[in-house]
Amino acid sequence: MSGALKSQTLAIGLAAVALSLVTIAGLPAPLQAVAALGVLILLPGVALARLLPVTDPAPAALLALALGLATLTAVSLGMFYLAVWSWQACVLAMGLITVLACVARAWQDTARTRKEVAQ
């Protein structure tokens, strides 16, 4: 079970990096919209929601959507108020947040595994 969680964490992190780069590199409009939706809302929300102890799928999905939108709002407003707004920087910031949340999840998994082994 721990291996599956680590694989999922790695997949989310790699998807965030890939979609960030693909979104910035340019795609046809419909594909760019789907990639942007993934990297701006869905992946950060899922990565952040996985840090919390929510096991029921319905609340976890709602939490992922809410966290993704809240994070996007905070990043966008921060960039706007600092007068550094650009959609490319926003995409990169959200990708970075996703990767950092995946690193935190991997850290949690490692700590949990060490604790189980020690017992």
C-alpha positions, 0 to 999 in steps of 0.5 A, spaced: 500 500 500 505 504 501 508 503 494 502 505 491 501 511 495 509 513 493 507 512 485 501 516 486 505 522 489 510 521 484 505 521 478 502 527 481 508 531 481 511 529 474 504 531 471 505 538 474 511 539 471 510 536 464 503 540 464 506 546 466 512 546 461 507 544 455 502 549 457 507 554 457 510 551 450 504 552 447 498 548 444 492 548 440 487 552 444 483 546 446 488 542 449 492 548 452 485 549 456 485 542 459 492 542 460 492 549 464 485 547 468 489 541 470 496 544 472 492 551 475 486 547 479 486 540 479 493 537 480 495 542 486 488 541 489 489 533 489 496 534 492 494 539 497 488 534 499 492 528 500 496 532 505 490 531 510 487 525 513 481 525 509 479 518 506 472 518 504 472 520 496 466 525 496 469 530 501 476 528 498 474 530 491 470 537 494 476 538 498 481 538 492 477 542 488 476 547 494 484 547 495 486 548 488 481 554 487 483 557 493 491 556 492 490 559 485 486 565 488 492 566 493 497 566 488 493 570 483 492 575 488 499 575 490 502 576 484 497 582 482 498 586 488 506 585 487 505 587 480 508 581 477 502 578 474 503 573 468 499 567 466 506 563 465 509 565 472 502 563 475 502 556 471 509 555 474 508 557 481 502 552 481 506 547 478 511 548 484 506 548 489 504 542 487 511 539 487 512 541 494 506 538 496 508 532 493 515 532 496 511 533 503 507 527 502 513 523 500 516 526 507 509 524 510 509 517 507 517 516 509 516 518 516 510 513 517 514 507 514 519 509 519 515 509 525 511 502 523 518 499 522 520 502 529 514 499 532 
